[in-house]
Amino acid sequence: MKIFGRSYIVRTSAQAAVLALLLFHRGSGSRAWPQNQTVGYAGALPNTASADDLTNEFQLGKPAQREDLLRRLGVNSTIAHAASAAVVGSAIKVDTLHGTGANVLFLPCESSGVPTAHLFLLLPTTRQGSRVSVDQPLDCWWHAATYQLLSISGDPQEMVLAQHVNYGHGSGYAQDDMWLFEVHGERLTPVLKTQEYKYEQIVGADETVEEMSTLQPFPDGSIEETRATTLHEMIGKVGGGTDQMVERVHLDKIERRRWRRRGPSENFVPGDFVAVIP
């Protein structure tokens, strides 16, 4: 058995690498890319009806290109500029709403001014592009508003669940809501609104109540809401002074209720909360 020396192995590896590059170049029919080549778009980003294509364009486009595309889609110029300048392209989302023939465009909370996210309904145009039909602003005062697509059993179209939408805030108080939207014609119509999170200090007591809710679709077409209530109490240490306070956190209760609708395109109606814990 013959053992090759190290110099032969190195020379053979280099020849194989060069041969592989030549074969790739000939087979692909493309030019050799320089090392400083950047990935992106030249000129204006295309207006298309494809959610995947729009997502790729927002991810790879430069801020000025993103702003231009948003304006051509019909987004307000002030909102388009703020969103393009304040967030990275990957944070701008476009999703297909199955069963509706429309897409949803999401612009996350901007960093300047009043923090507001925007949820747009995108409809196809006769020129195989898209246009904004409606703008739904989402207040981000407490948390950054987000969204997800939700499929309800028995409903042919996907819905949009907006989360962390601020309802109100003040001294020792903040509340975020969840909004469930359904496409009605050229509109995003809310068919369910409920509290998602609430933080409230009890006046005259060293207590704070924190409530958190989640939604879960069920096979019968209903939606179950689960709400957990937690108490935060400030108590004094044994033998300590007034400045010797510690926080005690304990789960107070868990409740559930069902949301149901009487028919297609109807709003969801809540039932009563039923205690699970205690």
VOZAKOL-257655 format. One line per 8 residues: number of its first residue (from 1); their letters; for each residue x, y, z of N, C-alpha, C. Coordinates in pm, 1 decimal, m for minus. Atoms other than C-alpha are relative to their C-alpha. Layout:
BEGIN
NUM) a) X Y Z X Y Z X Y Z | ... .
This chain:
BEGIN
1) mkifgrsy) 85.4 m119.4 0.0 0.0 0.0 0.0 88.3 123.5 0.0 | m81.2 m120.3 12.3 138.9 337.6 m100.2 m66.0 113.7 75.4 | 49.0 m113.2 m77.8 101.0 632.7 137.6 47.1 127.8 m66.7 | m34.2 m125.7 65.2 88.7 973.8 m32.2 50.8 100.1 102.3 | m53.6 m104.6 m85.9 285.9 1256.9 109.7 m96.2 116.2 13.1 | 87.6 m112.2 m29.8 124.9 1573.4 250.4 m5.7 97.7 m116.3 | m3.5 m97.3 109.8 237.6 1793.0 m44.7 m87.9 m46.0 m115.2 | 83.4 52.1 108.1 60.4 1565.3 m293.0 m147.4 19.2 34.0 .
9) ivrtsaqa) 139.2 m15.0 m42.0 m262.9 1575.6 m90.7 m44.7 144.4 m12.7 | 33.3 m141.4 8.4 m257.8 1955.6 m70.7 m18.4 42.1 m144.8 | 6.3 m36.8 139.9 m188.3 1990.6 m444.3 m125.8 m59.0 m65.4 | 119.5 63.6 56.3 m468.1 1743.9 m533.3 m126.8 71.5 46.1 | 118.2 m68.4 m51.8 m719.0 1924.3 m308.8 m19.2 133.2 m68.9 | 9.4 m129.8 66.7 m636.9 2259.1 m468.3 m48.1 m15.9 m143.6 | 43.8 23.7 137.5 m676.8 2117.0 m820.2 m148.6 m34.6 m5.4 | 141.5 37.6 m3.2 m1014.4 1966.2 m725.7 m88.1 121.1 23.1 .
17) avlalllf) 78.7 m119.9 m29.7 m1136.1 2298.3 m587.0 m11.9 88.1 m123.5 | 2.4 m80.9 122.0 m1037.6 2485.7 m906.6 m91.7 m63.0 m104.0 | 83.8 69.2 96.0 m1203.6 2219.4 m1123.7 m147.9 15.2 34.5 | 139.3 m13.8 m42.5 m1523.8 2241.7 m915.9 m52.2 138.7 m32.6 | 41.8 m136.7 30.4 m1535.7 2620.7 m958.7 m23.6 17.0 m149.5 | 16.7 m12.1 143.7 m1487.3 2590.6 m1336.0 m127.9 m69.6 m46.7 | 120.6 72.1 37.9 m1762.3 2329.3 m1366.6 m124.4 76.0 42.8 | 114.9 m77.9 m48.1 m1999.1 2541.1 m1155.1 m24.4 119.5 m90.7 .
25) hrgsgsra) 13.3 m119.9 83.6 m1928.5 2848.2 m1368.3 m57.7 m36.0 m136.6 | 48.4 38.5 132.0 m1989.3 2664.4 m1694.8 m144.7 m50.2 7.7 | 134.0 56.7 m8.7 m2297.5 2479.4 m1572.7 m105.2 103.7 31.7 | 100.0 m97.6 m40.6 m2469.4 2782.5 m1420.9 m23.7 105.0 m105.0 | 14.6 m102.3 102.6 m2412.0 3014.4 m1713.3 m2.1 139.4 58.0 | 1.2 m131.0 m65.3 m2364.5 3302.2 m1470.6 140.8 55.8 5.0 | m131.6 m63.1 m8.6 m2088.3 3549.0 m1427.2 62.4 m31.1 135.2 | m68.3 19.5 m127.5 m1823.7 3514.0 m1156.6 m28.3 119.8 89.3 .
33) wpqnqtvg) 36.0 m109.8 m90.2 m1939.0 3717.0 m854.6 122.7 51.6 72.8 | m110.1 m54.6 m78.3 m1684.5 3952.3 m700.6 m26.4 m17.2 148.8 | 14.2 23.0 m142.9 m1619.2 3912.4 m329.1 m79.0 109.9 69.1 | 70.8 m110.0 m64.2 m1769.3 4253.4 m249.5 m142.6 14.9 m50.8 | 135.9 m7.3 53.5 m2098.9 4173.4 m426.4 m100.7 m5.3 113.9 | 102.9 m0.7 m102.1 m2402.7 4257.3 m207.2 m130.9 m50.2 m58.6 | 128.5 52.5 41.0 m2741.5 4091.5 m221.1 m105.5 107.8 20.1 | 103.1 m101.0 m13.0 m3035.1 4322.9 m288.2 m66.2 26.1 m133.0 .
41) yagalpnt) 72.4 m39.0 120.0 m3245.2 4499.1 m547.5 55.9 131.3 m53.5 | m38.0 m124.3 65.5 m3147.7 4765.4 m798.1 m126.9 68.7 m48.3 | 118.9 m73.8 42.0 m3407.2 5034.4 m857.0 m117.0 m23.2 92.9 | 120.3 10.7 m81.2 m3764.1 5027.9 m731.7 m36.9 m146.0 24.6 | 45.4 134.1 m31.9 m3895.7 4719.0 m555.2 m133.1 m26.1 m71.2 | 124.6 28.4 73.9 m4170.6 4548.9 m762.6 m121.0 m8.0 92.5 | 128.2 16.2 m69.3 m4530.8 4576.6 m646.7 m64.5 m127.4 m52.2 | 49.6 130.3 41.2 m4661.2 4220.8 m654.1 m112.5 m44.5 91.8 .
49) asaddltn) 108.6 55.2 m81.4 m4961.6 4026.7 m525.7 46.1 m116.9 86.0 | m53.0 114.1 m74.1 m4736.2 3755.2 m380.5 50.3 44.2 137.3 | m45.4 m32.8 m135.1 m4692.2 3768.8 m2.7 147.0 m37.3 19.1 | m139.8 42.2 m13.1 m4363.3 3575.9 m26.8 94.3 97.0 m70.1 | m85.6 m94.2 72.6 m4222.1 3811.8 m289.5 11.2 133.4 73.7 | m3.4 m125.9 m74.0 m4318.3 4120.8 m89.7 85.5 m13.1 126.0 | m81.3 22.1 m119.8 m4162.4 3971.9 223.9 148.5 2.7 m34.2 | m140.8 0.6 41.4 m3833.7 3906.1 40.4 47.5 140.6 m36.7 .
57) efqlgkpa) m39.0 m135.2 39.9 m3831.6 4258.7 m102.1 21.2 89.5 121.6 | m16.8 m80.5 m120.6 m3879.8 4419.3 239.5 124.4 m42.3 77.6 | m117.6 48.0 m70.8 m3604.5 4199.9 383.6 129.7 45.3 m66.6 | m123.5 m28.0 72.4 m3347.8 4271.2 110.7 11.7 145.4 m45.8 | m3.5 m138.1 46.7 m3443.5 4625.6 13.4 62.5 95.7 100.7 | m53.2 m104.6 m86.1 m3281.5 4938.7 150.5 m114.9 84.0 54.5 | 108.9 m79.4 m59.0 m3480.9 5179.3 372.4 m73.4 87.9 m101.5 | 65.3 m86.6 98.8 m3547.1 5419.9 83.0 m85.6 m81.9 m96.0 .
65) qredllrr) 77.8 86.7 88.5 m3664.3 5131.7 m138.1 m125.4 m50.9 70.2 | 115.9 46.6 m76.0 m3892.0 4998.8 137.4 m104.8 110.5 12.3 | 92.8 m112.6 m12.4 m4042.9 5341.7 190.0 m73.7 25.6 m131.2 | 62.2 m22.4 130.9 m4105.5 5384.9 m183.0 m105.4 m105.6 m29.0 | 95.9 106.1 24.6 m4276.9 5045.6 m206.8 m123.2 15.6 88.3 | 113.1 m19.3 m90.2 m4494.1 5114.6 97.9 m91.5 111.1 m50.5 | 81.6 m109.9 53.2 m4607.4 5442.9 m57.0 m78.3 m44.9 m122.7 | 70.2 47.4 120.0 m4691.9 5273.4 m386.3 m109.6 m101.3 33.4 .
73) lgvnstia) 105.6 89.2 m45.2 m4892.5 5015.1 m194.8 m119.0 77.4 55.9 | 107.8 m83.4 m51.9 m5096.5 5302.1 m53.6 12.8 35.7 146.3 | m22.8 m34.9 m140.2 m4944.9 5342.8 293.8 25.6 149.8 10.9 | m22.5 m141.6 m26.2 m4951.9 5694.8 435.3 149.2 30.9 m0.4 | m142.6 m31.3 17.7 m4620.9 5869.3 355.2 72.8 14.5 133.1 | m63.7 m15.0 m131.2 m4549.2 5957.9 720.0 24.0 m135.3 65.1 | m13.6 134.2 m57.3 m4611.7 5602.0 835.6 105.0 m79.8 m76.2 | m96.5 73.4 82.0 m4409.8 5459.1 543.7 142.1 41.2 33.2 .
81) haasaavv) m135.2 m48.8 m30.7 m4109.8 5679.8 624.9 43.8 m46.8 138.6 | m36.0 37.2 m136.6 m4119.4 5610.1 999.6 29.1 m149.2 10.3 | m20.6 144.2 m7.9 m4151.7 5234.2 954.0 127.0 m43.2 m71.3 | m119.3 38.9 76.7 m3877.0 5211.3 691.2 127.8 43.0 68.6 | m120.3 m51.8 m64.2 m3632.5 5419.7 891.3 24.7 m59.9 136.7 | m13.4 39.5 m139.3 m3703.2 5280.7 1237.5 21.4 m148.4 20.4 | m7.8 144.2 m20.3 m3715.9 4905.1 1184.7 77.2 m64.4 m114.1 | m69.3 75.2 104.3 m3517.9 4645.1 994.4 m103.7 m61.5 m92.9 .
89) gsaikvdt) 93.5 50.3 98.8 m3672.8 4502.4 680.8 m65.3 m130.9 39.4 | 55.6 129.6 m37.1 m3721.5 4156.5 832.7 m115.5 12.5 98.4 | 109.4 m20.0 m94.8 m3961.7 4307.5 1088.9 m130.4 35.4 m69.6 | 120.3 m27.4 78.8 m4205.9 4409.9 813.0 m50.7 m132.8 m54.9 | 53.3 132.6 33.3 m4432.5 4108.9 760.9 m114.4 9.9 m100.6 | 111.7 15.1 92.6 m4662.5 4007.4 475.6 m40.9 m147.0 2.0 | 50.3 136.7 m5.9 m4882.1 3698.1 512.7 m124.4 m14.3 m86.8 | 121.0 31.6 76.4 m5145.1 3533.7 295.7 m111.9 m37.9 95.2 .
97) lhgtganv) 119.2 36.9 m76.2 m5491.9 3519.4 448.0 m77.9 m101.6 m83.6 | 62.2 105.5 79.0 m5611.5 3186.6 313.6 m152.1 8.1 9.5 | 144.7 m3.9 5.5 m5970.8 3180.0 201.5 m58.3 137.6 m21.8 | 48.7 m137.2 16.2 m5991.9 3556.6 148.8 42.9 63.4 m131.5 | m55.4 m62.8 118.6 m5787.1 3631.9 m165.9 77.2 126.2 31.5 | m69.7 m121.8 m43.1 m5606.7 3901.2 36.0 124.0 m37.2 80.3 | m117.2 12.8 m86.0 m5279.6 3950.3 221.3 m12.6 98.8 114.8 | m7.0 m94.0 m110.9 m5206.6 4120.1 550.1 143.0 51.2 10.1 .
105) lflpcess) m129.8 m66.4 m13.4 m4920.0 4369.0 587.1 11.0 55.1 140.9 | m19.5 m44.4 m138.0 m4778.5 4438.3 934.2 125.9 84.5 10.3 | m112.6 m88.2 m29.4 m4555.8 4732.5 1027.1 13.6 8.1 151.2 | m14.5 2.5 m145.8 m4414.1 4697.0 1381.3 8.5 140.3 59.2 | m2.3 m128.0 m71.5 m4402.6 4971.0 1643.5 121.7 82.6 m40.1 | m109.4 m88.7 34.0 m4195.0 5269.6 1538.5 66.3 50.9 126.5 | m75.0 m40.6 m118.8 m3927.3 5397.1 1774.4 m19.0 146.4 35.6 | 14.5 m142.4 m26.8 m4011.0 5767.4 1745.4 m146.6 37.0 14.3 .
113) gvptahlf) 136.7 m45.7 m17.9 m4321.9 5952.6 1859.3 m82.6 m99.5 78.9 | 88.9 94.8 m66.9 m4623.9 5762.3 1986.6 20.3 m138.4 m60.9 | m26.2 133.2 56.8 m4538.1 5391.7 1951.4 m128.0 m64.4 m51.7 | 118.5 56.5 63.0 m4789.5 5248.0 1707.2 41.3 m98.8 m107.8 | m15.3 96.3 109.0 m4794.6 4934.7 1493.2 m119.1 16.3 m93.9 | 107.0 m13.9 99.0 m5007.5 4909.4 1179.8 m25.7 m134.1 m66.3 | 44.5 121.3 66.1 m5206.6 4621.6 1035.0 m81.3 42.7 m121.5 | 65.2 m40.4 124.8 m5306.7 4664.2 669.1 m58.2 m122.0 m69.6 .
121) lllpttrq) 54.5 101.3 89.6 m5531.8 4460.9 444.7 44.8 34.2 m140.5 | m49.2 m19.0 136.0 m5370.8 4419.5 102.0 m87.9 m77.8 m96.9 | 84.9 62.6 100.9 m5598.3 4348.0 m193.2 71.0 m1.1 m134.9 | m63.6 4.7 133.2 m5486.9 4238.8 m543.5 m60.8 104.5 m93.0 | 45.4 m96.7 98.7 m5509.9 4490.5 m827.3 m6.9 m66.7 m137.4 | 14.2 54.9 135.6 m5586.7 4440.2 m1196.4 134.4 m13.7 m69.3 | m133.7 6.7 60.0 m5216.2 4487.5 m1276.0 90.7 m100.1 71.9 | m74.8 105.1 m70.8 m5110.6 4187.9 m1065.2 86.6 56.2 110.7 .
129) gsrvsvdq) m67.4 m56.6 m114.8 m4997.0 4412.3 m783.3 m92.0 m4.3 121.3 | 80.2 m6.3 m121.7 m5139.3 4497.3 m440.7 m24.8 145.3 36.5 | 29.2 m133.4 m50.7 m5298.2 4797.6 m277.0 m58.6 m12.6 140.3 | 52.6 m3.3 m135.4 m5383.2 4890.0 80.4 m148.0 34.5 m3.6 | 143.0 m26.3 m7.7 m5754.4 4869.8 153.4 m37.4 67.1 130.9 | 34.7 m55.3 m130.5 m5761.2 4953.0 524.2 124.0 m1.5 88.4 | m110.1 m10.5 m96.5 m5519.6 5059.5 798.8 m58.6 m10.7 139.8 | 43.8 15.7 m137.8 m5574.1 4934.4 1153.6 116.7 30.0 93.5 .
137) pldcwwha) m109.5 m31.6 m92.4 m5343.0 5117.1 1399.9 m12.8 m78.5 130.0 | m4.4 77.4 m123.3 m5236.4 4922.4 1710.2 91.3 71.8 99.5 | m74.6 m75.8 m101.3 m5126.5 5114.8 2021.4 99.9 m90.8 70.8 | m107.2 80.3 m61.1 m4794.1 4987.0 2161.6 51.9 61.6 129.9 | m51.6 m73.5 m115.6 m4773.9 5195.6 2480.8 62.8 m90.9 105.1 | m50.7 87.5 m107.1 m4722.3 4902.0 2721.5 93.2 m106.7 m55.5 | m81.8 100.9 66.4 m4595.4 4617.9 2503.8 m3.4 23.5 m151.2 | m2.7 m10.3 146.3 m4500.7 4592.4 2137.2 m108.9 m88.5 m59.0 .
145) atyqllsi) 110.2 75.4 59.5 m4811.6 4489.3 1944.4 53.3 m99.6 m103.3 | m36.6 104.7 95.3 m4783.4 4168.3 1741.2 m129.9 m58.4 m58.5 | 118.6 65.5 55.4 m5017.8 3943.6 1544.5 33.6 m144.0 m34.7 | m14.8 135.2 53.2 m5074.4 3585.1 1437.8 m126.6 m34.5 m76.5 | 115.2 46.2 75.3 m5304.2 3408.7 1194.8 m67.6 m113.2 76.1 | 75.9 96.2 m78.2 m5581.0 3201.3 1346.0 m104.6 m65.7 m89.9 | 100.6 75.4 74.8 m5790.4 2927.4 1184.9 m106.0 m50.5 96.7 | 112.1 42.8 m82.8 m6134.5 2865.4 1334.7 m73.1 m112.2 m72.6 .
153) sgdpqemv) 67.5 114.8 60.4 m6300.0 2529.3 1271.6 m135.8 40.7 m55.4 | 125.9 m31.9 63.6 m6587.9 2562.3 1028.0 m1.6 130.7 m74.8 | m7.3 m127.9 71.5 m6478.6 2901.7 897.4 97.0 m15.5 m116.8 | m86.9 23.2 116.5 m6335.0 2898.8 541.9 119.0 93.8 m8.0 | m109.6 m94.8 11.7 m6104.6 3197.0 597.0 78.6 13.6 129.7 | m85.1 m27.0 m115.4 m5811.7 3264.8 825.9 m32.6 137.7 56.5 | 21.7 m127.4 m67.6 m5846.1 3543.5 1080.1 133.2 52.3 52.6 | m120.5 m64.6 m51.5 m5592.0 3787.3 1222.4 m21.6 33.0 146.9 .
161) laqhvnyg) 6.6 m29.1 m143.0 m5535.4 3796.2 1598.8 109.4 99.9 35.2 | m94.8 m102.6 m44.4 m5370.8 4122.7 1707.4 14.3 m9.8 150.7 | m27.6 16.7 m142.5 m5204.3 4099.3 2048.5 78.5 118.3 55.1 | m70.3 m107.2 m72.6 m5065.0 4343.8 2307.4 m43.2 138.2 m49.3 | 52.2 m129.2 44.4 m5288.7 4627.8 2181.8 m41.5 78.6 124.5 | 26.6 m72.2 m123.8 m5291.1 4890.7 2455.6 m140.8 59.6 0.8 | 135.2 m52.0 m17.4 m5638.4 4975.5 2582.1 m0.3 128.4 82.1 | m7.2 m118.6 m85.5 m5541.6 5226.7 2849.7 115.9 m11.9 97.0 .
169) hgsgyaqd) m108.8 m0.5 m97.5 m5275.2 5326.5 3098.6 m10.2 125.3 85.1 | 0.9 m112.6 m92.7 m5225.8 5556.8 3392.0 90.9 m30.6 116.7 | m82.9 20.9 m117.9 m5069.4 5577.2 3736.0 m34.5 m133.8 64.7 | 22.3 131.6 m59.2 m5033.2 5218.6 3855.2 m98.1 m85.8 m76.2 | 98.2 76.2 77.2 m5249.5 5085.6 3573.3 43.4 m9.2 m145.1 | m22.0 19.1 143.9 m5202.0 4939.4 3225.7 m80.7 m121.0 m44.2 | 78.1 111.6 53.5 m5417.4 4716.3 3007.2 24.8 m14.6 m148.9 | m12.4 36.0 141.1 m5351.4 4542.9 2675.3 m114.7 m93.9 m36.3 .
177) dmwlfevh) 110.3 82.6 47.3 m5623.7 4376.6 2467.0 43.3 m87.4 m117.5 | m11.7 80.9 120.9 m5650.5 4107.9 2199.6 m119.3 30.8 m89.3 | 105.1 m25.3 97.8 m5849.6 4183.4 1883.3 6.9 m107.7 m107.3 | 7.1 99.4 106.6 m5962.5 3914.3 1640.5 m73.4 62.3 m118.6 | 55.4 m63.3 119.3 m6021.9 4046.6 1286.0 m36.8 m105.0 m103.9 | 43.6 82.1 111.1 m6211.0 3887.9 998.7 m19.4 90.4 m121.9 | 14.6 m79.3 121.7 m6215.9 4005.3 636.0 m146.4 0.0 m42.3 | 135.9 m19.4 52.0 m6555.5 4143.7 534.5 10.0 94.6 m118.9 .
185) gerltpvl) m14.9 m83.1 119.2 m6539.5 4265.6 175.7 140.5 55.1 m9.4 | m131.0 m65.2 4.4 m6254.1 4518.0 171.5 38.0 56.3 136.1 | m25.6 m51.7 m133.9 m6246.3 4568.5 547.9 50.5 m111.0 92.6 | m35.3 85.5 m112.0 m6082.2 4413.6 852.9 m96.2 33.7 113.1 | 103.1 m25.7 m99.5 m6371.3 4381.0 1096.0 31.1 m75.5 128.7 | m21.9 71.1 m126.2 m6314.7 4304.1 1466.3 m123.4 m81.0 38.0 | 110.9 87.6 m38.6 m6528.6 4006.6 1569.3 14.8 m49.1 144.0 | m21.1 34.5 m140.6 m6380.4 3957.5 1917.7 102.1 96.4 58.9 .
193) ktqeykye) m94.2 m83.1 m75.8 m6215.7 4190.5 2168.9 m6.0 m44.2 145.2 | m4.0 38.5 m140.0 m6100.5 4086.4 2513.2 131.2 46.1 62.1 | m120.0 m39.8 m74.0 m5851.4 4183.6 2779.2 104.4 m110.6 m7.5 | m110.1 96.8 3.5 m5514.3 4015.7 2736.1 87.1 11.6 124.1 | m88.4 m22.1 m114.9 m5315.8 4172.0 3019.1 m46.4 124.5 74.5 | 30.5 m118.4 m81.1 m5393.1 4406.3 3308.0 87.9 1.6 123.2 | m84.3 m22.1 m117.2 m5168.7 4550.0 3577.0 m62.8 116.1 75.8 | 70.4 m104.2 m74.4 m5342.2 4746.4 3852.9 40.3 m1.5 147.0 .
201) qivgadet) m32.7 m14.0 m140.5 m5222.1 4873.4 4188.1 m126.7 35.1 77.6 | 117.9 m23.5 m81.5 m5488.4 4864.4 4460.1 23.3 123.4 86.6 | m14.3 m124.5 m75.2 m5538.5 5211.5 4606.4 m16.4 m27.6 149.8 | 6.3 15.4 m144.4 m5466.9 5221.9 4980.1 52.3 m131.3 52.7 | m54.3 129.3 m42.7 m5306.1 4878.1 4989.4 130.8 m25.9 m74.4 | m126.5 36.9 63.5 m4962.3 4738.2 4914.9 m19.4 m125.0 m84.8 | 32.1 114.4 84.3 m5110.8 4505.3 4655.0 m11.0 42.5 m145.8 | 15.0 m19.6 143.9 m5098.7 4478.4 4278.4 m63.1 m125.9 m59.6 .
209) veemstlq) 67.0 111.3 66.1 m5331.1 4262.0 4070.4 47.4 m8.0 m144.7 | m46.9 22.7 137.5 m5197.0 4113.2 3747.0 m84.6 m109.7 m61.9 | 84.1 97.2 69.4 m5426.2 3935.9 3499.0 55.1 m24.8 m139.9 | m49.1 37.5 132.4 m5319.2 3746.9 3185.6 m95.2 m100.3 m61.9 | 93.6 87.7 69.8 m5543.0 3580.4 2924.6 61.9 m56.8 m126.9 | m38.1 63.1 126.4 m5489.2 3341.2 2633.6 m126.9 m49.9 m69.1 | 111.8 51.2 79.2 m5721.0 3223.5 2353.1 39.8 m129.9 m67.2 | m23.6 129.9 61.8 m5751.1 2868.3 2221.5 m122.1 m41.8 m80.5 .
217) pfpdgsie) 113.8 47.4 81.1 m5974.1 2766.8 1924.4 m31.8 m146.4 30.6 | 44.3 136.7 m23.5 m6181.1 2447.6 1969.4 m64.9 m56.2 m126.7 | 53.9 61.5 121.9 m6303.7 2195.2 1707.7 m145.2 36.0 m30.1 | 140.0 m33.8 23.8 m6665.9 2306.1 1754.9 m18.1 142.7 m50.3 | 7.8 m136.3 50.4 m6581.0 2655.9 1627.1 0.3 106.1 107.2 | m6.2 m96.2 m110.1 m6575.5 2817.6 1970.2 145.2 31.4 34.0 | m132.5 m40.0 m45.3 m6278.6 2991.7 2132.0 m2.3 6.2 151.9 | m8.0 m0.1 m145.8 m6179.4 2928.7 2491.8 100.7 103.8 47.0 .
225) etrattlh) m88.8 m99.0 m62.8 m6032.8 3212.4 2696.7 34.4 m47.8 140.2 | m47.9 35.0 m133.7 m5822.3 3127.2 3001.5 66.5 122.4 61.3 | m54.4 m118.7 m67.1 m5746.1 3405.2 3249.4 56.6 m38.6 136.3 | m66.4 25.7 m127.7 m5497.5 3377.8 3536.2 19.7 132.3 73.6 | m13.9 m119.9 m83.4 m5499.4 3631.8 3820.7 105.9 m25.8 106.0 | m110.4 11.6 m94.7 m5185.6 3683.2 4027.5 1.7 122.6 90.2 | m9.1 m109.2 m96.4 m5151.7 3894.6 4344.6 145.3 22.1 38.6 | m132.8 m40.3 m46.8 m4834.0 4083.2 4428.5 m20.3 81.4 127.0 .
233) emigkvgg) 17.6 m68.1 m128.3 m4822.1 4183.1 4796.6 135.5 36.4 58.7 | m119.1 m42.8 m71.5 m4561.6 4382.4 4983.1 m23.8 m21.6 149.0 | 16.1 31.0 m141.4 m4520.9 4244.9 5335.2 130.4 29.8 72.1 | m118.5 m31.7 m79.0 m4284.1 4339.1 5615.6 63.9 m124.5 57.4 | m71.3 110.3 m62.0 m4017.2 4109.9 5750.6 m26.6 m1.4 150.2 | 19.3 12.7 m144.0 m4059.8 3978.0 6103.3 115.1 68.8 71.9 | m102.5 m72.7 m74.0 m3876.4 4216.7 6338.3 66.7 109.7 m79.3 | m59.8 m104.3 83.5 m3793.8 4453.5 6052.1 m77.8 129.4 9.5 .
241) gtdqmver) 66.2 m129.6 2.3 m3878.6 4819.9 6012.5 m87.3 13.8 m123.2 | 88.6 m24.6 114.4 m4104.6 4980.7 5756.4 72.3 m12.4 m132.2 | m75.3 11.6 124.0 m3824.1 4970.3 5502.3 39.0 m144.4 m30.8 | m32.2 140.5 21.0 m3785.2 4593.6 5542.4 m121.4 m71.4 m60.3 | 114.4 57.0 69.3 m4045.3 4490.8 5284.1 46.5 m97.6 m107.6 | m28.2 97.2 104.1 m4046.9 4189.2 5057.0 m129.0 m23.4 m79.9 | 115.7 24.7 84.9 m4276.2 4100.2 4768.6 m38.1 m147.9 4.9 | 51.7 136.0 4.1 m4493.2 3791.2 4790.4 m94.8 m11.7 m119.1 .
249) vhldkier) 79.4 19.6 120.3 m4640.9 3663.3 4464.2 m69.0 m135.5 8.0 | 69.6 128.9 m0.8 m4910.1 3398.7 4452.7 m116.0 3.0 m98.3 | 109.0 15.7 94.9 m5161.9 3269.2 4201.9 m132.5 3.8 75.3 | 126.9 m16.2 m70.0 m5507.7 3382.4 4310.1 m108.9 m89.0 m59.5 | 103.6 82.7 61.9 m5732.6 3211.0 4054.9 26.6 m15.7 m148.9 | 2.2 22.9 144.9 m5767.3 3068.8 3704.3 m145.1 m20.5 m41.0 | 137.4 9.3 48.4 m6092.0 3110.6 3510.7 0.3 m29.2 m149.0 | 15.0 26.3 142.8 m6217.2 2996.6 3171.7 m141.8 36.7 m43.7 .
257) rrwrrrgp) 130.6 m23.2 60.3 m6499.4 3096.4 2940.3 10.3 m27.4 m149.1 | 4.1 27.9 143.4 m6609.5 3016.9 2585.8 m62.2 118.4 m74.3 | 55.9 m96.7 93.2 m6668.6 3260.9 2301.3 m61.8 m78.0 m115.1 | 69.5 68.0 109.6 m6924.5 3149.3 2041.1 m66.6 103.4 m90.2 | 71.5 m86.2 94.4 m7083.1 3300.6 1731.9 m124.9 m72.4 m49.1 | 127.7 58.5 40.5 m7438.4 3248.5 1615.2 m0.8 m40.8 m147.0 | m3.1 33.2 141.3 m7351.3 3234.0 1245.8 119.3 62.6 m66.9 | m112.7 m59.3 73.6 m7096.3 3327.4 975.9 m6.2 153.1 2.9 .
265) senfvpgd) m16.4 m145.6 m0.2 m6969.6 3687.7 991.3 m57.9 66.7 124.5 | 50.5 m56.6 m125.2 m7128.0 3732.7 1335.9 115.4 19.5 98.0 | m98.5 m18.5 m105.5 m6933.5 3862.8 1633.6 m3.6 m117.6 97.8 | m5.4 100.5 m105.4 m6817.3 3616.1 1898.1 m58.4 60.2 128.3 | 65.6 m43.6 m123.4 m7022.5 3639.8 2219.3 56.8 m82.5 115.3 | m61.4 75.4 m109.2 m6860.4 3548.7 2553.0 m102.9 m59.1 96.1 | 76.4 55.1 m110.4 m7005.2 3319.6 2816.0 55.6 52.0 131.4 | m47.8 m41.8 m131.3 m6947.3 3357.1 3188.7 129.6 m73.2 33.7 .
273) fvavip) m121.5 65.2 m49.1 m6612.4 3286.1 3349.5 m38.2 m106.2 102.8 | 15.2 108.5 m96.8 m6599.2 2957.0 3538.9 134.1 m24.5 65.5 | m124.6 16.2 m73.7 m6336.6 2911.7 3810.8 57.9 m139.6 m20.8 | m71.9 126.8 10.6 m6077.4 2640.2 3754.7 84.6 m19.5 125.3 | m75.9 m5.2 m124.9 m5849.3 2732.9 4046.7 m39.8 128.4 70.9 | 6.3 120.7 m86.6 m5941.8 2739.7 4331.2 m120.9 m84.0 m36.8 .
